[in-house]
Amino acid sequence: MKRKDELMLQKVGDQALLIPLGAKVLDMNGMVVLNTTGSFIWELLARERSFGELVEAVVERFSVERDRAAGDVRTFVDDLCRQGWMDR
């Protein structure tokens, strides 16, 4: 899995925003606010990662149980795919 380069993560104050780039500006009306976990996963997806790698990284970074991390990563990845912002 890897994110597409149509969005840029920009930190503004204490918020992490996904801002559309290029032609994607026409498709989106606004920006997307990510929480700390979403921002962390987005950064990891700059290069090809497996689902397991993402889950393990979330477990290590946020000290959460593997099942909880897997559910959160699955939800986030599914949302990215549904929006067309990531390839599986």
C-alpha positions in Angstrom: 0.0 0.0 0.0 1.2 3.5 -0.8 -0.5 6.9 -0.8 -0.9 8.9 -4.0 0.9 12.2 -4.4 -2.3 14.2 -5.0 -2.4 15.4 -1.4 0.1 17.1 0.8 0.3 16.9 4.6 0.7 20.4 6.1 0.9 21.1 9.8 -0.8 24.4 10.8 -0.5 25.0 14.5 -1.4 21.8 16.2 -3.5 20.5 13.3 -2.4 18.2 10.4 -4.2 19.0 7.2 -4.3 17.1 3.9 -4.3 19.7 1.2 -5.2 18.8 -2.4 -2.6 19.4 -5.2 -2.9 19.8 -8.9 -6.1 18.5 -10.6 -7.2 17.1 -7.2 -8.0 20.7 -6.2 -11.0 20.6 -8.6 -12.3 17.3 -7.1 -12.1 18.4 -3.4 -13.8 21.3 -1.7 -11.5 22.0 1.2 -9.0 20.2 3.3 -9.0 17.1 5.5 -8.0 17.3 9.1 -6.1 14.2 10.4 -5.7 13.2 14.0 -2.2 12.2 15.4 -2.6 8.6 14.4 -3.9 9.4 10.9 -1.0 11.8 10.3 1.5 9.2 11.5 0.0 6.6 9.1 -0.1 9.0 6.2 3.6 9.7 6.6 4.4 6.0 6.7 2.5 5.6 3.4 5.0 7.8 1.6 6.6 4.5 0.6 5.2 1.0 0.0 4.0 -0.6 3.3 2.1 -3.8 4.1 -1.0 -3.7 6.3 1.1 -5.6 9.0 3.9 -3.0 8.9 1.4 -0.2 9.5 -0.3 -2.1 12.4 3.1 -2.8 14.0 4.2 0.8 13.6 1.0 2.0 15.3 1.3 -0.5 18.1 4.9 0.6 18.8 4.3 4.3 18.5 1.1 4.6 20.5 1.3 1.6 22.8 -2.1 0.2 21.9 -3.2 -3.4 21.6 -2.7 -5.0 18.3 -6.4 -5.6 17.7 -7.2 -2.0 18.3 -4.4 -0.8 16.1 -5.5 -3.2 13.3 -9.1 -1.9 13.4 -8.0 1.7 13.4 -5.5 1.1 10.5 -8.1 -0.8 8.5 -10.7 2.0 8.9 -8.2 4.7 7.9 -6.8 2.7 4.9 -10.4 1.9 3.7 -11.3 5.6 3.9 -8.2 6.5 1.9 -9.0 3.9 -0.7 -12.6 5.0 -0.9 -11.5 8.6 -1.6 -9.0 7.4 -4.2 -6.0 8.7 -2.3 -4.2 5.4 -1.9 -3.4 2.3 -3.9 -3.6 -1.1 -2.2 
